[in-house]
Amino acid sequence: MRKRFGFDLDNTLIDYSDAVKEYCRIKSLKLCDDVVKLRDELGKNRTSDHEWQLAQAWLYTEGLKFAQIGVGALNLCSYLNDEGYQLFIVSHKTSHTPDYCGSIELREVANNWIKSSPIAEFFKEEQHIYFEPTRILKIKRIQDLCLNYFVDDLEVVFNSPDFPIKTINFLISKAIFQNSKFTCVRDFNSIREILANGF
């Protein structure tokens, strides 16, 4: 049976760094270069995440025109394809932004980004891209697909008690640290190197 490799989408396959910078420019905010810093900046001295929700809605729609694929993603997808892996995208993404953010359709925009990106050739089949409305359903999809590997940018996904124990996990993170539940890496090139060495 062919091995199966799964990818999260937002802030994993899609790098929003340039989109975040553009949003900061448009809104005259302190310059941030990633979504975590932007969320922290917008959350300062506020009791709700309304401003962050508005920013997130822009990033996942208009902001996609400024987004890039994650560092090393194309190389990893090419390597996995050459090695005979089946590739999947499993994303926690609602169908629309909240009403106060314009109720803008999200999944079609994301699909269009994938189709126009350099990695499009690896995700041509509809059954290889899944959008789930909740994190719980995302994890269930990962389990149902029997993925051998999954890469994400959120620890909470791998720390869930429902995450399949047989799925090997990679966490994309700028801060490298040790954890028994996943392998922490800076980018996709690191994953390719690990797999090439027989992991």
N, C-alpha and C positions, 0 to 999 in steps of 0.2 A: 504494500500500500504506500502511495506517495506521501511524503511528509507534508504537513500543512503549517504554514507560517502566517500569523495574523498581525495586522497593524491597527493601532488606533489612528485616528485621522488628525483632529485638531491639536496643534502644538506637538505633534509627533511627526507624521508624514508631512503635515503642513507647518512650515515655520513662519510665524506671524511677526517676526522681528521688525521688518521694514514697514509692515502695516501699522504696528504699534507706534513707530516713530512718526508716521504720517498722521495718525490720529492725534498724537501729542502736538504736532505742528498745527493741525486744523483747530484744535481746541485751546491752543496757547497754554499747554500744560508743561510741567517740568519734563524734559526729555527722558523717556524710558525706552529700553531696547528689548524688553520681553513682556509677556502678558502678566507674569507674576508681579513684576515691578509696577506695571500700570495698575493692576488691581490694588496693590498696596497703596499706591499714591492716591487713587480715587477713594480709598476707604478711610483715609486719615480724617479723624475728627468727625466722622459721620456715623449715624445710627442705623442707616440702611444701605443696601448695596445697589440702590437705584441707578447711581451714576455708572457703576461698573456694568450693570445689565445693559445700559444704553451703549456703552463702549463695546461690550461683547457683541451686541447685535450688529454694530457697524463693522467690526472686525470680520465677522462670519458672513457678511454680505458684501458691502462696498469694499471693505478692506481686502477681500480676496484678490483683487487686481494687483495688490502690492505684495502678496504673499509668495513665498518660494517653497520648493520641496526641501525637506530636512537634509542636513549635511550628510552625504554618503548614501542617501536613500536610493538613488538611481543605481549606484554600484551594488548595493545589497540586493535590490530586486533583480538585477541582471545575474548576479551570482546565484541567487536562489532558483531563478528560472533555469539557468544552465545545469543546476544540480538536480532538477526535476521536482522541486517543491511546487505545491499549489499555494497561491497567494490570496489572502483575504483582507478586506478592510472591515472592521467592526467598530462602529462609532456610536457614542452616546450623543444623539442629536435629536432634538424635538423637531416637529414638522415646521413650526413657525416661531418667530420671536414673540415675546409677550405683547399683549395689546398696546401697552404704553410705549413699546418700541416699534410700533407700526404693524405688528402681525405680518412680518415679511417671511416669505417662504425660504426655508433654509436648506432643505435636502437637495432640491434641484440645482441650487447655486453651487453646493458642494460637489455634486455629480459633474456639473459643467467644468468646475476647476480640475477635477481628476481627469476628465476627458481631454482637456487642453494642456495637461502637464506632461513632462517627459516620462512619467511612470505609467501613462495611460495604457500602453501596450500590455502591461502585466495585470490589468484589471478590466479586461474587455467584457467579461461575462457578468450579467446582472446578478447572478447568484454568488458572486465573489465580493459584493459590496453590500453591507448591511448597516442601516441606521436604526438605532433603538431609542425609544423615548425616555428610558430610565437606565441608570447604571446597573440595576438588578437584572434587567432584561438583556443588557449588553453582556454581562457575565454569563447569563444563561445561553446566549447565542454562542459565545466562545466555547462553552461546554458542549453544546449540541453539534458544533462543527468539528469537535475532537481535534482542536488545534494542538500541534506539538510545541509550538512556540508562540508567544505573543509579546509585543512591545508596546509600551504605553508611557505617558509622562506623569501619571498619577499613582502614587503609592497606594491610595485608598482602593484602587481596583484590585491590586494584588493582595492587599491585606484583608479583603473580604473573605469571610469564612466559606462563602459559596464558590470562590474561584477554584477551578479544577486543579487538583494537586498534581496531576500528571503533565500539565502544561508548563513548560519552562519559560520563565519570565525575564524580560529585559526592561529596565527602567531607564528612560532617557532623562538625564539630569546633569546640570552644570556642576552640581556638588556631588562628588563621588564619595560613596560611603559603603560600608559592608552591611548586608542584610541577608538572612538565611532564606527569605522568601523570593528574592529576585537578584539578578545581576545588574549592577548599576553601571551604565556606560554614558559617555559624553555624546556620542553620535552613532550613526548607522555603520560607519567604517569600522568602529570597534566591534560591532556585532559580527560583521563579515569576517573579521580576523579571528574572533573567537570560534565561529562555526568552522572556518577553514582549518583550524587546529584540532578539530575533532570533538568539539563540545556537544 
